[in-house]
Amino acid sequence: MQREPGKVSIVITNYNRAAYLIECLNSLKQQSYVNTEIVFVDDASTDRSVDIVQAWCEENGLAGTEAFVLVRMPRNVGFSGAVTTGLFVARGEFIAVQDADDFSHPQRLEKQVSYLRNHPEIALVGASYATFEDAEDENKRVFEQAKWLRYGEDIRKVYQNGGHCVCHGTIMFKGAAFDLIGGLSRRIVGAEDYEFIVKFLHNKDQIANIPEILYYYRQHASQRSLAYYPHKE
């Protein structure tokens, strides 16, 4: 597949996150970087997720356009299978990941594309993010910057020692790099995102984090990460 120069493919995977989809999608529609496509992979949800997404596309003029690709899995394949499906559908020069229950800063894509263009040695870039407790009243949200991320040369050192310091939901990477390393493993449940990032390092690529908060991570009772990292800050 010939990748489209300048285009950012944003891969969202969803399983029963209907309550959060509008805020997630609106944050992507409001991006300052406009050459994008959204690849939305629904992993056989049993709630109203697909109806909500289709209605949102109609309201925003994206239904039936190349700017929004809806992939409906015939059965639930799990996190790694759904993400990998979306990554292989993506056509952009750059690929970004977005979790269905989170949202992005309006300049996230612009700043990550600029970083990758200005640092040709970097194949993948993440960003700092802020966590917030789920609440009905958006005005009562309290945001706290994550403290476990690392930057610069410290990133490779952390992964060499078996640690983790890049948030999967914040990453953007070059499509050409993905074409070489492939998708997420289905062998390690709960650590698929860790192994995916390490594959870039094994391919002798460099990775980075932007210290600015460009992503907002929702904490709620049913989030997937609680099953594996219940105390992560």
Backbone bond lengths (Angstrom), bond angles and torsions (degrees), N, CA, C in turn:
res aa  C-N    CA-C-N  psi(-1)  N-CA   C-N-CA  omega(-1)  CA-C   N-CA-C  phi
1 M - - - 1.461 - - 1.524 110.18 -
2 Q 1.314 116.13 131.83 1.456 121.24 176.37 1.518 109.98 -80.38
3 R 1.323 117.06 121.57 1.464 119.96 -178.78 1.521 110.77 -76.97
4 E 1.325 116.37 147.28 1.458 121.72 -176.63 1.523 109.75 -88.24
5 P 1.324 118.09 116.15 1.469 121.50 -177.24 1.528 111.81 -58.07
6 G 1.314 114.86 133.21 1.459 120.79 176.18 1.508 115.27 82.69
7 K 1.316 118.43 -15.81 1.466 120.36 -177.28 1.525 110.95 -79.67
8 V 1.325 115.00 139.25 1.467 121.78 172.44 1.523 108.53 -106.22
9 S 1.302 116.73 121.81 1.462 122.12 173.00 1.524 108.00 -94.58
10 I 1.324 116.28 122.57 1.467 120.91 -179.47 1.522 107.90 -104.88
11 V 1.313 116.45 114.48 1.462 122.05 -175.97 1.527 109.33 -97.41
12 I 1.325 114.88 119.12 1.474 122.08 177.32 1.521 107.48 -116.14
13 T 1.322 117.43 129.05 1.458 120.36 171.85 1.518 108.75 -111.15
14 N 1.314 115.81 142.38 1.455 120.02 -172.60 1.516 111.69 -139.22
15 Y 1.320 115.01 134.88 1.459 121.00 167.87 1.522 107.98 -140.45
16 N 1.310 115.51 104.56 1.475 122.36 176.14 1.523 113.48 57.51
17 R 1.326 115.64 48.51 1.469 121.06 177.02 1.530 110.21 -115.35
18 A 1.321 117.23 34.11 1.467 121.93 -174.56 1.523 112.60 -53.18
19 A 1.323 117.26 -38.54 1.463 121.12 -174.47 1.524 112.83 -64.81
20 Y 1.326 117.99 -21.12 1.462 120.91 -172.45 1.530 113.73 -111.48
21 L 1.315 117.80 -3.87 1.461 120.18 -169.24 1.520 113.76 -68.00
22 I 1.312 118.23 -37.88 1.466 119.86 -177.48 1.520 110.71 -62.14
23 E 1.320 117.08 -45.85 1.468 119.24 179.95 1.519 111.05 -65.32
24 C 1.318 116.81 -39.62 1.460 121.13 177.07 1.524 110.72 -60.03
25 L 1.326 117.19 -51.91 1.467 121.57 -176.57 1.518 111.73 -68.11
26 N 1.313 117.19 -38.68 1.470 119.54 178.56 1.520 111.18 -62.07
27 S 1.323 116.83 -36.67 1.465 119.25 -179.79 1.531 111.44 -65.83
28 L 1.317 116.79 -26.60 1.462 120.14 178.21 1.516 111.37 -83.97
29 K 1.318 116.64 -35.07 1.459 119.85 176.37 1.525 111.53 -65.94
30 Q 1.330 116.85 -28.13 1.462 122.22 -177.52 1.527 113.28 -89.09
31 Q 1.315 117.75 10.01 1.458 120.56 -179.19 1.528 111.62 -66.38
32 S 1.318 115.93 142.89 1.470 121.00 177.03 1.525 111.18 -71.76
33 Y 1.312 117.33 -22.75 1.463 122.18 175.70 1.527 107.18 -90.88
34 V 1.323 117.65 119.78 1.471 120.29 -167.22 1.529 114.79 -105.08
35 N 1.332 118.64 -13.80 1.468 120.38 -179.03 1.529 108.42 -83.19
36 T 1.323 115.88 80.59 1.461 120.67 -173.06 1.521 111.80 -135.95
37 E 1.307 114.01 161.58 1.458 121.95 164.83 1.525 107.20 -134.78
38 I 1.316 116.71 143.27 1.459 121.54 175.52 1.519 107.95 -103.22
39 V 1.325 116.11 124.87 1.463 121.92 174.99 1.526 106.89 -108.04
40 F 1.315 115.50 105.51 1.465 121.26 -175.07 1.525 108.87 -104.49
41 V 1.333 115.74 114.69 1.463 121.14 -179.29 1.522 108.79 -105.95
42 D 1.330 115.89 112.27 1.460 119.73 176.85 1.527 109.12 -95.02
43 D 1.322 115.29 119.95 1.458 121.18 -173.34 1.530 111.28 -89.82
44 A 1.344 115.17 59.46 1.473 122.72 177.53 1.523 111.51 58.43
45 S 1.329 116.94 49.77 1.463 121.67 178.18 1.522 111.13 -60.86
46 T 1.328 114.94 150.79 1.465 120.86 177.48 1.528 111.47 -109.15
47 D 1.328 117.50 4.05 1.462 120.63 176.69 1.535 108.58 -103.10
48 R 1.309 118.29 -158.28 1.463 122.88 -174.99 1.539 112.33 -92.24
49 S 1.307 117.45 20.16 1.459 120.83 -174.82 1.523 112.98 -52.99
50 V 1.319 117.32 -51.51 1.464 120.58 -175.48 1.518 110.80 -64.10
51 D 1.324 117.65 -41.64 1.472 120.77 177.98 1.525 110.72 -59.79
52 I 1.322 116.50 -42.42 1.461 121.21 -179.26 1.522 110.87 -65.41
53 V 1.318 116.80 -43.00 1.464 121.10 179.86 1.524 110.77 -64.90
54 Q 1.319 117.13 -43.87 1.462 120.08 -179.48 1.531 111.23 -65.12
55 A 1.330 117.05 -39.62 1.460 120.37 177.63 1.526 110.66 -65.67
56 W 1.325 117.08 -39.78 1.466 121.12 178.19 1.517 110.53 -62.57
57 C 1.311 117.08 -42.43 1.471 120.67 178.15 1.521 110.89 -61.68
58 E 1.322 117.72 -42.22 1.461 121.20 178.53 1.524 110.48 -62.01
59 E 1.316 116.94 -45.70 1.464 121.48 -176.91 1.525 111.75 -66.48
60 N 1.325 116.78 -28.02 1.464 120.38 -176.07 1.524 113.58 -105.86
61 G 1.325 116.34 12.97 1.456 120.88 175.32 1.513 115.06 69.03
62 L 1.323 117.95 24.83 1.460 121.08 -177.40 1.524 113.11 -106.10
63 A 1.309 117.45 -8.48 1.464 120.43 -179.20 1.522 110.42 -62.07
64 G 1.317 115.86 129.11 1.458 120.38 177.89 1.516 115.15 76.17
65 T 1.324 117.98 8.23 1.463 121.09 179.37 1.522 110.06 -102.79
66 E 1.337 115.33 165.28 1.462 120.19 177.69 1.527 112.34 -75.53
67 A 1.330 116.24 -8.59 1.463 119.95 -178.13 1.526 112.73 -78.35
68 F 1.325 116.81 -12.23 1.472 120.02 179.22 1.523 108.27 -139.68
69 V 1.326 115.53 120.57 1.462 121.71 179.23 1.525 108.01 -115.33
70 L 1.318 117.16 118.33 1.463 121.87 177.88 1.525 108.89 -102.54
71 V 1.330 115.33 119.93 1.462 121.55 177.49 1.527 107.56 -111.90
72 R 1.316 116.31 119.16 1.469 120.77 179.79 1.527 108.45 -106.33
73 M 1.328 115.79 112.97 1.459 119.93 179.39 1.532 109.23 -72.01
74 P 1.337 118.27 136.46 1.466 120.55 -178.56 1.509 113.72 -70.19
75 R 1.322 116.18 -21.27 1.467 121.53 174.84 1.517 107.77 -148.85
76 N 1.313 115.67 163.50 1.454 120.26 -178.50 1.524 110.37 -73.15
77 V 1.328 116.28 120.22 1.466 120.67 -177.67 1.519 112.39 -108.67
78 G 1.326 117.53 -5.67 1.451 120.10 178.88 1.518 113.48 89.70
79 F 1.320 114.99 171.60 1.461 122.54 -172.37 1.523 113.20 -55.94
80 S 1.322 117.59 -55.37 1.458 119.72 -174.04 1.520 111.76 -65.94
81 G 1.327 117.58 -39.94 1.455 120.24 178.90 1.512 112.71 -64.25
82 A 1.343 116.42 -40.50 1.464 120.63 179.89 1.525 111.22 -68.80
83 V 1.340 116.69 -44.12 1.463 119.79 179.63 1.524 110.42 -62.31
84 T 1.324 116.68 -47.25 1.458 120.29 -178.67 1.520 111.41 -61.10
85 T 1.322 117.55 -39.14 1.461 120.71 175.87 1.523 110.52 -57.31
86 G 1.318 116.66 -47.41 1.461 120.48 179.50 1.512 112.93 -63.67
87 L 1.318 116.92 -38.55 1.461 120.61 -179.10 1.531 111.15 -64.62
88 F 1.325 116.57 -37.39 1.461 119.22 -179.97 1.527 112.16 -75.47
89 V 1.323 117.59 -22.47 1.467 120.94 175.76 1.527 110.99 -77.60
90 A 1.326 116.80 -30.22 1.466 122.41 -174.48 1.519 111.62 -58.65
91 R 1.347 115.69 136.62 1.467 121.54 -176.52 1.522 113.56 -111.32
92 G 1.330 117.49 -5.29 1.453 120.85 -170.97 1.514 114.82 -77.12
93 E 1.322 114.59 158.40 1.462 121.02 171.39 1.513 110.27 -60.83
94 F 1.354 115.55 -32.93 1.458 122.20 178.63 1.532 108.35 -121.15
95 I 1.326 115.83 147.74 1.465 121.70 177.81 1.527 108.35 -125.44
96 A 1.314 116.25 127.69 1.464 121.96 176.78 1.521 109.10 -115.30
97 V 1.312 116.12 151.99 1.457 122.55 177.53 1.522 108.75 -109.53
98 Q 1.313 115.93 143.26 1.471 121.28 177.55 1.521 108.07 -143.72
99 D 1.320 117.69 125.72 1.463 120.42 175.22 1.528 109.90 -79.76
100 A 1.322 115.88 144.28 1.459 121.30 -171.69 1.526 113.43 -67.49
101 D 1.327 117.79 -20.93 1.465 120.06 -178.34 1.526 112.61 -101.38
102 D 1.325 117.80 7.33 1.462 121.96 178.89 1.527 110.10 -115.62
103 F 1.339 116.58 179.20 1.456 119.20 173.49 1.526 109.98 -145.11
104 S 1.325 115.43 161.62 1.463 121.67 -173.80 1.523 111.99 -110.17
105 H 1.318 115.24 151.43 1.463 122.25 172.02 1.527 108.44 -63.04
106 P 1.342 118.68 144.94 1.467 120.78 -177.62 1.528 114.61 -57.46
107 Q 1.317 118.31 -25.10 1.463 120.92 -179.29 1.526 113.33 -104.02
108 R 1.318 116.52 11.09 1.465 118.90 -177.13 1.529 112.25 -55.22
109 L 1.330 117.50 -55.79 1.461 120.40 -174.82 1.526 111.65 -63.88
110 E 1.327 116.54 -42.21 1.457 120.54 179.94 1.524 111.08 -58.51
111 K 1.321 116.40 -45.08 1.459 119.74 -176.60 1.522 112.11 -72.52
112 Q 1.325 117.46 -33.68 1.457 118.73 178.96 1.530 111.59 -73.88
113 V 1.333 117.10 -39.05 1.466 119.74 175.45 1.524 109.86 -61.66
114 S 1.323 117.12 -45.44 1.457 121.17 179.16 1.525 110.98 -59.23
115 Y 1.329 116.32 -41.35 1.464 120.11 -179.85 1.522 110.70 -63.08
116 L 1.331 117.48 -46.29 1.457 120.47 -178.97 1.529 111.35 -65.52
117 R 1.320 116.92 -35.89 1.471 119.61 178.61 1.524 111.68 -70.55
118 N 1.327 116.39 -35.93 1.467 120.32 -177.99 1.522 112.82 -83.85
119 H 1.329 117.07 -10.89 1.466 121.41 179.31 1.525 108.50 -130.23
120 P 1.325 117.32 78.29 1.467 120.56 -174.92 1.522 114.10 -61.65
121 E 1.321 117.76 -17.79 1.464 120.56 178.83 1.529 112.15 -78.45
122 I 1.336 117.11 -13.21 1.463 122.15 -178.51 1.530 109.57 -92.99
123 A 1.330 116.92 128.93 1.467 121.15 179.03 1.519 112.27 -101.01
124 L 1.335 117.25 -25.21 1.469 122.19 -178.23 1.507 109.44 -139.95
125 V 1.321 116.43 134.58 1.460 120.54 177.38 1.523 110.07 -132.27
126 G 1.314 115.09 130.99 1.457 121.61 172.54 1.518 109.15 -102.88
127 A 1.320 116.09 -165.99 1.463 120.37 179.61 1.517 109.19 -154.08
128 S 1.303 114.75 161.68 1.451 118.69 171.62 1.526 108.85 -70.07
129 Y 1.317 114.93 159.54 1.461 119.44 -178.73 1.518 109.79 -146.69
130 A 1.319 115.04 165.72 1.463 120.92 177.62 1.519 108.93 -120.39
131 T 1.316 116.45 137.45 1.460 121.64 175.18 1.524 109.45 -91.63
132 F 1.326 115.25 154.09 1.467 120.01 174.04 1.520 108.93 -151.30
133 E 1.318 115.16 147.68 1.461 120.97 177.89 1.518 109.31 -78.35
134 D 1.329 115.93 136.80 1.454 120.74 178.31 1.531 109.59 -61.88
135 A 1.323 116.50 131.36 1.463 121.69 -179.90 1.520 109.38 -151.89
136 E 1.320 116.26 144.07 1.456 120.21 -179.87 1.525 111.87 -64.54
137 D 1.313 116.72 -37.19 1.458 121.69 -179.31 1.531 108.71 -91.10
138 E 1.329 117.26 107.40 1.457 121.09 -178.45 1.524 112.14 -61.92
139 N 1.321 117.61 -26.77 1.466 120.96 -178.65 1.521 112.62 -71.05
140 K 1.329 117.20 -13.91 1.452 121.02 -178.56 1.535 112.43 -99.81
141 R 1.300 116.92 6.85 1.456 120.21 179.18 1.526 110.99 -69.24
142 V 1.312 114.87 139.44 1.460 121.62 175.58 1.523 107.20 -117.27
143 F 1.327 117.37 122.34 1.453 122.02 -176.18 1.524 110.22 -102.22
144 E 1.322 115.17 137.98 1.467 120.61 179.54 1.525 109.06 -132.39
145 Q 1.318 116.21 126.07 1.465 120.40 -177.62 1.522 111.00 -70.08
146 A 1.329 115.88 137.54 1.463 121.76 178.10 1.520 110.51 -64.76
147 K 1.337 115.23 143.99 1.465 120.10 -175.96 1.524 113.13 -113.57
148 W 1.317 118.88 -4.10 1.465 120.75 -173.69 1.529 113.78 -92.31
149 L 1.322 117.82 -7.44 1.463 121.02 -179.10 1.528 110.78 -72.57
150 R 1.336 115.96 159.01 1.461 121.22 176.14 1.520 108.90 -131.30
151 Y 1.323 116.01 166.48 1.461 120.82 -171.49 1.525 110.19 -137.04
152 G 1.342 115.40 158.37 1.454 121.39 175.34 1.518 113.01 59.60
153 E 1.329 115.85 -140.99 1.462 121.62 -176.26 1.520 112.38 -65.04
154 D 1.325 117.86 -19.66 1.465 120.29 -179.73 1.526 111.66 -65.19
155 I 1.335 117.81 -25.20 1.461 120.33 -177.09 1.521 111.40 -61.98
156 R 1.327 116.63 -51.84 1.469 119.63 179.94 1.523 111.34 -60.86
157 K 1.313 117.39 -39.38 1.465 120.84 179.71 1.522 110.98 -61.64
158 V 1.329 117.03 -42.01 1.460 120.54 -179.98 1.521 110.80 -61.44
159 Y 1.333 116.89 -46.30 1.460 119.76 -179.09 1.524 112.18 -69.74
160 Q 1.309 117.90 -33.35 1.466 120.42 176.16 1.520 111.39 -62.98
161 N 1.334 116.39 -28.09 1.462 121.50 179.78 1.534 112.13 -94.44
162 G 1.336 116.70 10.41 1.461 120.11 177.03 1.510 114.53 85.84
163 G 1.325 117.53 8.48 1.455 120.90 -179.64 1.519 112.20 -90.44
164 H 1.320 114.92 -177.26 1.469 122.11 -176.17 1.520 106.96 -140.70
165 C 1.347 117.81 131.46 1.464 118.48 -176.09 1.524 113.17 -149.68
166 V 1.350 117.90 20.50 1.455 122.82 174.81 1.530 107.31 -129.49
167 C 1.319 117.38 127.84 1.463 121.50 -178.72 1.528 109.64 -81.03
168 H 1.319 116.70 120.54 1.466 121.81 -175.30 1.521 112.28 -57.05
169 G 1.319 118.25 -39.46 1.463 120.86 -177.59 1.512 114.13 -65.20
170 T 1.338 117.39 -15.32 1.466 121.23 -176.99 1.519 113.19 -98.51
171 I 1.314 119.17 -4.82 1.464 119.22 -166.41 1.523 113.54 -79.04
172 M 1.325 114.68 148.71 1.459 124.72 166.06 1.523 106.69 -133.27
173 F 1.324 116.53 139.22 1.450 119.42 -178.54 1.520 110.28 -143.23
174 K 1.308 115.44 164.10 1.450 121.21 -179.19 1.525 109.73 -75.79
175 G 1.330 115.88 131.34 1.451 119.78 179.52 1.514 112.33 -57.90
176 A 1.337 116.98 -34.53 1.465 120.99 179.88 1.519 111.30 -63.15
177 A 1.333 117.14 -34.50 1.460 120.25 178.00 1.520 110.22 -69.66
178 F 1.331 116.55 -41.94 1.464 120.07 176.94 1.524 110.95 -60.60
179 D 1.318 117.09 -38.63 1.465 120.66 -179.43 1.525 111.83 -59.52
180 L 1.321 116.83 -24.39 1.460 121.23 -179.95 1.525 112.76 -88.73
181 I 1.327 117.72 -35.27 1.471 119.22 -171.85 1.521 113.50 -102.68
182 G 1.328 118.90 -19.71 1.459 121.14 179.61 1.519 113.42 79.69
183 G 1.324 115.49 -169.26 1.457 121.39 -170.67 1.513 114.76 -90.93
184 L 1.331 114.67 -158.75 1.457 122.06 -175.20 1.523 110.89 -82.61
185 S 1.316 115.96 147.98 1.451 121.88 176.32 1.526 110.44 -74.41
186 R 1.315 116.95 148.28 1.461 121.63 173.26 1.522 110.53 -106.20
187 R 1.317 116.85 11.67 1.467 121.04 -176.15 1.523 112.88 -88.94
188 I 1.328 117.00 -23.89 1.471 120.42 -172.43 1.526 108.48 -121.49
189 V 1.291 117.14 89.33 1.458 121.10 -177.29 1.525 109.94 -68.22
190 G 1.320 116.20 125.41 1.458 121.06 179.65 1.517 113.39 99.24
191 A 1.337 117.74 -18.01 1.462 120.82 -179.43 1.523 111.27 -125.44
192 E 1.330 116.76 20.92 1.458 120.24 -177.64 1.523 112.06 -61.43
193 D 1.333 116.58 -41.34 1.464 119.88 -178.95 1.528 110.91 -67.36
194 Y 1.326 116.64 -36.11 1.464 120.99 177.34 1.524 110.27 -60.69
195 E 1.317 117.00 -49.94 1.465 120.30 -177.83 1.532 111.44 -64.49
196 F 1.334 116.08 -36.05 1.458 119.38 179.94 1.522 110.79 -61.76
197 I 1.315 117.30 -44.36 1.463 120.92 179.51 1.527 111.00 -66.65
198 V 1.329 116.11 -39.45 1.466 119.98 178.91 1.525 111.13 -62.86
199 K 1.332 117.10 -31.67 1.469 119.90 179.03 1.527 111.92 -60.45
200 F 1.317 117.44 -33.08 1.461 120.01 175.80 1.532 109.98 -63.15
201 L 1.323 116.72 -42.79 1.458 120.81 -179.42 1.527 110.86 -67.46
202 H 1.322 117.07 -38.51 1.465 120.44 177.92 1.523 110.99 -65.02
203 N 1.347 115.77 -27.39 1.462 120.53 177.58 1.534 111.65 -83.59
204 K 1.350 114.02 9.43 1.471 122.52 179.66 1.525 112.82 65.80
205 D 1.332 116.36 22.00 1.457 120.33 172.52 1.529 108.93 -82.26
206 Q 1.314 115.97 159.00 1.451 120.88 173.44 1.518 109.54 -104.27
207 I 1.317 116.05 147.03 1.455 121.06 178.98 1.523 109.03 -128.75
208 A 1.336 115.78 159.48 1.463 120.42 -174.59 1.524 109.87 -147.61
209 N 1.304 115.83 165.83 1.458 124.17 170.66 1.526 108.81 -125.01
210 I 1.320 116.66 136.41 1.461 121.43 170.71 1.524 107.38 -86.42
211 P 1.327 119.79 125.63 1.471 120.93 -174.64 1.529 114.67 -70.09
212 E 1.311 117.49 -14.10 1.469 121.39 -179.25 1.529 110.89 -75.38
213 I 1.322 117.85 142.71 1.467 122.21 176.92 1.526 109.20 -71.24
214 L 1.333 115.78 114.26 1.462 121.19 179.92 1.524 112.44 -124.24
215 Y 1.337 116.46 8.36 1.465 120.62 -173.22 1.522 108.63 -150.58
216 Y 1.335 116.10 149.34 1.464 121.18 -176.61 1.523 108.93 -128.55
217 Y 1.325 114.56 118.92 1.462 123.74 -168.80 1.529 109.24 -104.60
218 R 1.312 115.13 113.61 1.465 121.12 -176.25 1.534 110.74 -81.80
219 Q 1.314 116.37 129.02 1.459 121.65 175.05 1.521 109.33 -100.93
220 H 1.326 115.33 122.29 1.464 119.92 179.63 1.522 109.25 -150.81
221 A 1.314 116.67 166.70 1.468 121.68 -169.93 1.520 113.88 -64.40
222 S 1.330 117.98 -27.98 1.465 119.69 -174.46 1.525 113.76 -103.52
223 Q 1.343 117.88 12.14 1.451 118.41 -178.13 1.529 110.40 -68.76
224 R 1.324 114.85 144.50 1.458 121.79 -173.71 1.521 112.35 -62.27
225 S 1.311 117.67 -39.14 1.463 120.56 -172.55 1.527 113.37 -65.27
226 L 1.327 118.62 -21.92 1.467 120.29 -178.94 1.513 112.01 -63.57
227 A 1.329 117.27 -26.08 1.457 120.59 179.76 1.527 111.64 -69.49
228 Y 1.345 116.88 -21.84 1.455 120.35 -173.83 1.524 112.38 -118.85
229 Y 1.334 117.44 -33.78 1.471 121.70 -177.25 1.516 109.87 -132.85
230 P 1.355 117.77 66.16 1.460 119.81 -172.53 1.517 115.53 -65.65
231 H 1.312 118.43 -16.73 1.460 119.43 -175.53 1.516 112.95 -118.27
232 K 1.334 117.94 13.73 1.456 120.27 -178.54 1.519 110.65 -67.59
233 E 1.328 115.89 138.82 1.454 121.16 176.47 1.517 109.35 -108.51
